[in-house]
Amino acid sequence: MKKCESCGDPMMNLSDFGGQNKENRYCSHCTLSNGTLRPQYEIREKLVLNYMKVKKMERADSERFVDEMMARMPAWQ
């Protein structure tokens, strides 16, 4: 199973891959419709809001978590 090199999400189905291209290193959430990686600030904000909603985290905690997680991702090295 491949994981997105931007956010770490698993990519199992064709629709999970950016641009629906199984060779893409990034998921459909982190890319534009053509498979191009979105700017880091856009992905960060989406992830922060997602963790606030899903994990019920406060914004500051979510930002800290996302910043630490993204710093380990190959796309942001």
Jmol script that loads the backbone (N, CA, C; Angstrom):
load data "model"
ATOM      1  N   MET A   1       0.848  -1.186   0.000  1.00  0.00           N
ATOM      2  CA  MET A   1       0.000   0.000   0.000  1.00  0.00           C
ATOM      3  C   MET A   1       0.887   1.240   0.000  1.00  0.00           C
ATOM      4  N   LYS A   2       0.613   2.128  -0.918  1.00  0.00           N
ATOM      5  CA  LYS A   2       1.344   3.385  -0.993  1.00  0.00           C
ATOM      6  C   LYS A   2       0.710   4.396  -0.051  1.00  0.00           C
ATOM      7  N   LYS A   3       1.544   5.301   0.460  1.00  0.00           N
ATOM      8  CA  LYS A   3       1.051   6.389   1.295  1.00  0.00           C
ATOM      9  C   LYS A   3       1.440   7.708   0.649  1.00  0.00           C
ATOM     10  N   CYS A   4       0.579   8.687   0.787  1.00  0.00           N
ATOM     11  CA  CYS A   4       0.838  10.010   0.249  1.00  0.00           C
ATOM     12  C   CYS A   4       2.100  10.584   0.892  1.00  0.00           C
ATOM     13  N   GLU A   5       2.986  11.100   0.077  1.00  0.00           N
ATOM     14  CA  GLU A   5       4.236  11.676   0.572  1.00  0.00           C
ATOM     15  C   GLU A   5       4.060  13.103   1.067  1.00  0.00           C
ATOM     16  N   SER A   6       2.840  13.590   1.056  1.00  0.00           N
ATOM     17  CA  SER A   6       2.538  14.925   1.561  1.00  0.00           C
ATOM     18  C   SER A   6       1.847  14.864   2.916  1.00  0.00           C
ATOM     19  N   CYS A   7       0.859  13.957   3.048  1.00  0.00           N
ATOM     20  CA  CYS A   7       0.065  13.904   4.285  1.00  0.00           C
ATOM     21  C   CYS A   7       0.094  12.544   4.974  1.00  0.00           C
ATOM     22  N   GLY A   8       0.570  11.511   4.293  1.00  0.00           N
ATOM     23  CA  GLY A   8       0.643  10.186   4.886  1.00  0.00           C
ATOM     24  C   GLY A   8      -0.597   9.331   4.729  1.00  0.00           C
ATOM     25  N   ASP A   9      -1.631   9.850   4.094  1.00  0.00           N
ATOM     26  CA  ASP A   9      -2.848   9.060   3.896  1.00  0.00           C
ATOM     27  C   ASP A   9      -2.570   7.855   3.001  1.00  0.00           C
ATOM     28  N   PRO A  10      -3.234   6.724   3.283  1.00  0.00           N
ATOM     29  CA  PRO A  10      -3.078   5.554   2.413  1.00  0.00           C
ATOM     30  C   PRO A  10      -3.746   5.797   1.057  1.00  0.00           C
ATOM     31  N   MET A  11      -3.143   5.241   0.024  1.00  0.00           N
ATOM     32  CA  MET A  11      -3.695   5.352  -1.326  1.00  0.00           C
ATOM     33  C   MET A  11      -3.851   3.930  -1.858  1.00  0.00           C
ATOM     34  N   MET A  12      -5.092   3.446  -1.830  1.00  0.00           N
ATOM     35  CA  MET A  12      -5.357   2.062  -2.228  1.00  0.00           C
ATOM     36  C   MET A  12      -6.110   1.972  -3.550  1.00  0.00           C
ATOM     37  N   ASN A  13      -7.074   2.861  -3.743  1.00  0.00           N
ATOM     38  CA  ASN A  13      -7.897   2.857  -4.959  1.00  0.00           C
ATOM     39  C   ASN A  13      -7.401   3.931  -5.906  1.00  0.00           C
ATOM     40  N   LEU A  14      -7.679   3.771  -7.182  1.00  0.00           N
ATOM     41  CA  LEU A  14      -7.260   4.745  -8.181  1.00  0.00           C
ATOM     42  C   LEU A  14      -7.723   6.151  -7.812  1.00  0.00           C
ATOM     43  N   SER A  15      -8.915   6.268  -7.257  1.00  0.00           N
ATOM     44  CA  SER A  15      -9.453   7.583  -6.900  1.00  0.00           C
ATOM     45  C   SER A  15      -8.690   8.238  -5.745  1.00  0.00           C
ATOM     46  N   ASP A  16      -7.893   7.470  -5.019  1.00  0.00           N
ATOM     47  CA  ASP A  16      -7.095   8.020  -3.921  1.00  0.00           C
ATOM     48  C   ASP A  16      -5.854   8.753  -4.423  1.00  0.00           C
ATOM     49  N   PHE A  17      -5.420   8.435  -5.620  1.00  0.00           N
ATOM     50  CA  PHE A  17      -4.197   9.006  -6.182  1.00  0.00           C
ATOM     51  C   PHE A  17      -4.483  10.337  -6.865  1.00  0.00           C
ATOM     52  N   GLY A  18      -3.577  11.291  -6.678  1.00  0.00           N
ATOM     53  CA  GLY A  18      -3.720  12.581  -7.342  1.00  0.00           C
ATOM     54  C   GLY A  18      -3.803  12.418  -8.848  1.00  0.00           C
ATOM     55  N   GLY A  19      -4.774  13.073  -9.468  1.00  0.00           N
ATOM     56  CA  GLY A  19      -4.964  12.969 -10.902  1.00  0.00           C
ATOM     57  C   GLY A  19      -5.361  11.586 -11.356  1.00  0.00           C
ATOM     58  N   GLN A  20      -5.770  10.732 -10.415  1.00  0.00           N
ATOM     59  CA  GLN A  20      -6.109   9.331 -10.675  1.00  0.00           C
ATOM     60  C   GLN A  20      -4.995   8.630 -11.450  1.00  0.00           C
ATOM     61  N   ASN A  21      -3.763   8.916 -11.011  1.00  0.00           N
ATOM     62  CA  ASN A  21      -2.575   8.340 -11.632  1.00  0.00           C
ATOM     63  C   ASN A  21      -1.846   7.537 -10.560  1.00  0.00           C
ATOM     64  N   LYS A  22      -1.813   6.220 -10.715  1.00  0.00           N
ATOM     65  CA  LYS A  22      -1.190   5.344  -9.709  1.00  0.00           C
ATOM     66  C   LYS A  22       0.302   5.608  -9.523  1.00  0.00           C
ATOM     67  N   GLU A  23       0.909   6.352 -10.413  1.00  0.00           N
ATOM     68  CA  GLU A  23       2.326   6.703 -10.283  1.00  0.00           C
ATOM     69  C   GLU A  23       2.517   7.977  -9.452  1.00  0.00           C
ATOM     70  N   ASN A  24       1.434   8.697  -9.179  1.00  0.00           N
ATOM     71  CA  ASN A  24       1.528   9.940  -8.417  1.00  0.00           C
ATOM     72  C   ASN A  24       1.897   9.624  -6.972  1.00  0.00           C
ATOM     73  N   ARG A  25       2.805  10.399  -6.407  1.00  0.00           N
ATOM     74  CA  ARG A  25       3.255  10.193  -5.030  1.00  0.00           C
ATOM     75  C   ARG A  25       2.340  10.875  -4.019  1.00  0.00           C
ATOM     76  N   TYR A  26       1.343  11.624  -4.517  1.00  0.00           N
ATOM     77  CA  TYR A  26       0.474  12.406  -3.641  1.00  0.00           C
ATOM     78  C   TYR A  26      -0.988  12.013  -3.831  1.00  0.00           C
ATOM     79  N   CYS A  27      -1.757  12.129  -2.755  1.00  0.00           N
ATOM     80  CA  CYS A  27      -3.161  11.722  -2.799  1.00  0.00           C
ATOM     81  C   CYS A  27      -4.045  12.793  -3.435  1.00  0.00           C
ATOM     82  N   SER A  28      -5.270  12.414  -3.679  1.00  0.00           N
ATOM     83  CA  SER A  28      -6.228  13.325  -4.317  1.00  0.00           C
ATOM     84  C   SER A  28      -6.566  14.519  -3.429  1.00  0.00           C
ATOM     85  N   HIS A  29      -6.401  14.399  -2.115  1.00  0.00           N
ATOM     86  CA  HIS A  29      -6.675  15.519  -1.217  1.00  0.00           C
ATOM     87  C   HIS A  29      -5.564  16.565  -1.272  1.00  0.00           C
ATOM     88  N   CYS A  30      -4.355  16.148  -1.574  1.00  0.00           N
ATOM     89  CA  CYS A  30      -3.198  17.040  -1.577  1.00  0.00           C
ATOM     90  C   CYS A  30      -2.872  17.597  -2.954  1.00  0.00           C
ATOM     91  N   THR A  31      -3.660  17.218  -3.956  1.00  0.00           N
ATOM     92  CA  THR A  31      -3.363  17.657  -5.319  1.00  0.00           C
ATOM     93  C   THR A  31      -4.551  18.366  -5.955  1.00  0.00           C
ATOM     94  N   LEU A  32      -4.225  19.089  -6.992  1.00  0.00           N
ATOM     95  CA  LEU A  32      -5.259  19.665  -7.853  1.00  0.00           C
ATOM     96  C   LEU A  32      -5.811  18.539  -8.719  1.00  0.00           C
ATOM     97  N   SER A  33      -6.858  18.803  -9.459  1.00  0.00           N
ATOM     98  CA  SER A  33      -7.492  17.749 -10.264  1.00  0.00           C
ATOM     99  C   SER A  33      -6.542  17.129 -11.292  1.00  0.00           C
ATOM    100  N   ASN A  34      -5.512  17.883 -11.706  1.00  0.00           N
ATOM    101  CA  ASN A  34      -4.566  17.343 -12.688  1.00  0.00           C
ATOM    102  C   ASN A  34      -3.422  16.556 -12.037  1.00  0.00           C
ATOM    103  N   GLY A  35      -3.444  16.447 -10.689  1.00  0.00           N
ATOM    104  CA  GLY A  35      -2.428  15.673  -9.989  1.00  0.00           C
ATOM    105  C   GLY A  35      -1.258  16.482  -9.463  1.00  0.00           C
ATOM    106  N   THR A  36      -1.248  17.780  -9.725  1.00  0.00           N
ATOM    107  CA  THR A  36      -0.176  18.650  -9.249  1.00  0.00           C
ATOM    108  C   THR A  36      -0.352  18.925  -7.759  1.00  0.00           C
ATOM    109  N   LEU A  37       0.736  18.864  -7.021  1.00  0.00           N
ATOM    110  CA  LEU A  37       0.704  19.092  -5.581  1.00  0.00           C
ATOM    111  C   LEU A  37       0.235  20.511  -5.259  1.00  0.00           C
ATOM    112  N   ARG A  38      -0.695  20.610  -4.322  1.00  0.00           N
ATOM    113  CA  ARG A  38      -1.187  21.913  -3.858  1.00  0.00           C
ATOM    114  C   ARG A  38      -0.086  22.590  -3.038  1.00  0.00           C
ATOM    115  N   PRO A  39      -0.183  23.914  -2.841  1.00  0.00           N
ATOM    116  CA  PRO A  39       0.786  24.595  -1.985  1.00  0.00           C
ATOM    117  C   PRO A  39       0.712  24.060  -0.548  1.00  0.00           C
ATOM    118  N   GLN A  40       1.826  24.069   0.125  1.00  0.00           N
ATOM    119  CA  GLN A  40       1.912  23.528   1.473  1.00  0.00           C
ATOM    120  C   GLN A  40       0.911  24.189   2.426  1.00  0.00           C
ATOM    121  N   TYR A  41       0.750  25.499   2.338  1.00  0.00           N
ATOM    122  CA  TYR A  41      -0.161  26.185   3.262  1.00  0.00           C
ATOM    123  C   TYR A  41      -1.610  25.708   3.092  1.00  0.00           C
ATOM    124  N   GLU A  42      -2.010  25.367   1.876  1.00  0.00           N
ATOM    125  CA  GLU A  42      -3.370  24.867   1.647  1.00  0.00           C
ATOM    126  C   GLU A  42      -3.561  23.487   2.286  1.00  0.00           C
ATOM    127  N   ILE A  43      -2.589  22.624   2.090  1.00  0.00           N
ATOM    128  CA  ILE A  43      -2.668  21.280   2.656  1.00  0.00           C
ATOM    129  C   ILE A  43      -2.653  21.364   4.175  1.00  0.00           C
ATOM    130  N   ARG A  44      -1.780  22.197   4.711  1.00  0.00           N
ATOM    131  CA  ARG A  44      -1.694  22.361   6.165  1.00  0.00           C
ATOM    132  C   ARG A  44      -3.041  22.773   6.740  1.00  0.00           C
ATOM    133  N   GLU A  45      -3.665  23.760   6.143  1.00  0.00           N
ATOM    134  CA  GLU A  45      -4.940  24.254   6.667  1.00  0.00           C
ATOM    135  C   GLU A  45      -6.016  23.177   6.597  1.00  0.00           C
ATOM    136  N   LYS A  46      -6.072  22.430   5.497  1.00  0.00           N
ATOM    137  CA  LYS A  46      -7.047  21.337   5.382  1.00  0.00           C
ATOM    138  C   LYS A  46      -6.827  20.296   6.476  1.00  0.00           C
ATOM    139  N   LEU A  47      -5.565  19.966   6.727  1.00  0.00           N
ATOM    140  CA  LEU A  47      -5.253  18.968   7.747  1.00  0.00           C
ATOM    141  C   LEU A  47      -5.591  19.490   9.145  1.00  0.00           C
ATOM    142  N   VAL A  48      -5.260  20.733   9.419  1.00  0.00           N
ATOM    143  CA  VAL A  48      -5.567  21.328  10.725  1.00  0.00           C
ATOM    144  C   VAL A  48      -7.071  21.260  10.980  1.00  0.00           C
ATOM    145  N   LEU A  49      -7.855  21.699  10.019  1.00  0.00           N
ATOM    146  CA  LEU A  49      -9.313  21.679  10.179  1.00  0.00           C
ATOM    147  C   LEU A  49      -9.843  20.259  10.328  1.00  0.00           C
ATOM    148  N   ASN A  50      -9.266  19.327   9.593  1.00  0.00           N
ATOM    149  CA  ASN A  50      -9.696  17.932   9.683  1.00  0.00           C
ATOM    150  C   ASN A  50      -9.440  17.366  11.077  1.00  0.00           C
ATOM    151  N   TYR A  51      -8.258  17.599  11.626  1.00  0.00           N
ATOM    152  CA  TYR A  51      -7.960  17.079  12.965  1.00  0.00           C
ATOM    153  C   TYR A  51      -8.804  17.761  14.032  1.00  0.00           C
ATOM    154  N   MET A  52      -9.119  19.028  13.835  1.00  0.00           N
ATOM    155  CA  MET A  52      -9.998  19.708  14.780  1.00  0.00           C
ATOM    156  C   MET A  52     -11.377  19.058  14.781  1.00  0.00           C
ATOM    157  N   LYS A  53     -11.854  18.698  13.600  1.00  0.00           N
ATOM    158  CA  LYS A  53     -13.189  18.117  13.479  1.00  0.00           C
ATOM    159  C   LYS A  53     -13.209  16.651  13.918  1.00  0.00           C
ATOM    160  N   VAL A  54     -12.317  15.857  13.360  1.00  0.00           N
ATOM    161  CA  VAL A  54     -12.345  14.414  13.584  1.00  0.00           C
ATOM    162  C   VAL A  54     -11.833  14.034  14.978  1.00  0.00           C
ATOM    163  N   LYS A  55     -10.738  14.641  15.381  1.00  0.00           N
ATOM    164  CA  LYS A  55     -10.122  14.295  16.673  1.00  0.00           C
ATOM    165  C   LYS A  55     -10.542  15.231  17.795  1.00  0.00           C
ATOM    166  N   LYS A  56     -11.388  16.209  17.456  1.00  0.00           N
ATOM    167  CA  LYS A  56     -11.876  17.179  18.452  1.00  0.00           C
ATOM    168  C   LYS A  56     -10.721  17.916  19.139  1.00  0.00           C
ATOM    169  N   MET A  57      -9.701  18.257  18.360  1.00  0.00           N
ATOM    170  CA  MET A  57      -8.535  18.954  18.896  1.00  0.00           C
ATOM    171  C   MET A  57      -8.772  20.463  18.877  1.00  0.00           C
ATOM    172  N   GLU A  58      -8.176  21.156  19.829  1.00  0.00           N
ATOM    173  CA  GLU A  58      -8.148  22.620  19.788  1.00  0.00           C
ATOM    174  C   GLU A  58      -7.241  23.021  18.635  1.00  0.00           C
ATOM    175  N   ARG A  59      -7.454  24.222  18.088  1.00  0.00           N
ATOM    176  CA  ARG A  59      -6.689  24.657  16.921  1.00  0.00           C
ATOM    177  C   ARG A  59      -5.177  24.626  17.176  1.00  0.00           C
ATOM    178  N   ALA A  60      -4.731  25.160  18.294  1.00  0.00           N
ATOM    179  CA  ALA A  60      -3.289  25.209  18.579  1.00  0.00           C
ATOM    180  C   ALA A  60      -2.691  23.798  18.639  1.00  0.00           C
ATOM    181  N   ASP A  61      -3.403  22.872  19.257  1.00  0.00           N
ATOM    182  CA  ASP A  61      -2.925  21.488  19.331  1.00  0.00           C
ATOM    183  C   ASP A  61      -2.905  20.843  17.953  1.00  0.00           C
ATOM    184  N   SER A  62      -3.933  21.111  17.178  1.00  0.00           N
ATOM    185  CA  SER A  62      -4.013  20.566  15.826  1.00  0.00           C
ATOM    186  C   SER A  62      -2.887  21.116  14.959  1.00  0.00           C
ATOM    187  N   GLU A  63      -2.621  22.410  15.060  1.00  0.00           N
ATOM    188  CA  GLU A  63      -1.532  23.021  14.283  1.00  0.00           C
ATOM    189  C   GLU A  63      -0.190  22.405  14.654  1.00  0.00           C
ATOM    190  N   ARG A  64       0.064  22.233  15.936  1.00  0.00           N
ATOM    191  CA  ARG A  64       1.313  21.625  16.395  1.00  0.00           C
ATOM    192  C   ARG A  64       1.452  20.205  15.856  1.00  0.00           C
ATOM    193  N   PHE A  65       0.378  19.433  15.959  1.00  0.00           N
ATOM    194  CA  PHE A  65       0.382  18.050  15.480  1.00  0.00           C
ATOM    195  C   PHE A  65       0.656  17.996  13.979  1.00  0.00           C
ATOM    196  N   VAL A  66      -0.060  18.802  13.220  1.00  0.00           N
ATOM    197  CA  VAL A  66       0.095  18.810  11.761  1.00  0.00           C
ATOM    198  C   VAL A  66       1.499  19.277  11.361  1.00  0.00           C
ATOM    199  N   ASP A  67       2.013  20.308  12.016  1.00  0.00           N
ATOM    200  CA  ASP A  67       3.353  20.795  11.687  1.00  0.00           C
ATOM    201  C   ASP A  67       4.411  19.725  11.925  1.00  0.00           C
ATOM    202  N   GLU A  68       4.296  18.989  13.033  1.00  0.00           N
ATOM    203  CA  GLU A  68       5.247  17.917  13.325  1.00  0.00           C
ATOM    204  C   GLU A  68       5.119  16.775  12.319  1.00  0.00           C
ATOM    205  N   MET A  69       3.880  16.432  11.959  1.00  0.00           N
ATOM    206  CA  MET A  69       3.642  15.344  11.012  1.00  0.00           C
ATOM    207  C   MET A  69       4.153  15.725   9.617  1.00  0.00           C
ATOM    208  N   MET A  70       3.837  16.934   9.177  1.00  0.00           N
ATOM    209  CA  MET A  70       4.249  17.350   7.830  1.00  0.00           C
ATOM    210  C   MET A  70       5.766  17.474   7.718  1.00  0.00           C
ATOM    211  N   ALA A  71       6.429  17.819   8.795  1.00  0.00           N
ATOM    212  CA  ALA A  71       7.892  17.954   8.766  1.00  0.00           C
ATOM    213  C   ALA A  71       8.573  16.618   8.462  1.00  0.00           C
ATOM    214  N   ARG A  72       7.883  15.515   8.712  1.00  0.00           N
ATOM    215  CA  ARG A  72       8.436  14.182   8.437  1.00  0.00           C
ATOM    216  C   ARG A  72       8.100  13.675   7.031  1.00  0.00           C
ATOM    217  N   MET A  73       7.215  14.361   6.332  1.00  0.00           N
ATOM    218  CA  MET A  73       6.774  13.896   5.014  1.00  0.00           C
ATOM    219  C   MET A  73       7.804  14.284   3.934  1.00  0.00           C
ATOM    220  N   PRO A  74       8.105  13.361   3.030  1.00  0.00           N
ATOM    221  CA  PRO A  74       9.089  13.638   1.976  1.00  0.00           C
ATOM    222  C   PRO A  74       8.798  14.889   1.143  1.00  0.00           C
ATOM    223  N   ALA A  75       7.550  15.198   0.925  1.00  0.00           N
ATOM    224  CA  ALA A  75       7.212  16.357   0.099  1.00  0.00           C
ATOM    225  C   ALA A  75       7.680  17.667   0.721  1.00  0.00           C
ATOM    226  N   TRP A  76       7.849  17.697   2.029  1.00  0.00           N
ATOM    227  CA  TRP A  76       8.152  18.950   2.725  1.00  0.00           C
ATOM    228  C   TRP A  76       9.538  18.954   3.361  1.00  0.00           C
ATOM    229  N   GLN A  77      10.394  18.048   2.930  1.00  0.00           N
ATOM    230  CA  GLN A  77      11.758  17.991   3.455  1.00  0.00           C
ATOM    231  C   GLN A  77      12.612  19.088   2.870  1.00  0.00           C
TER     232      GLN A  77
END
end "model"
wireframe off; spacefill off
backbone 0.3
color backbone group
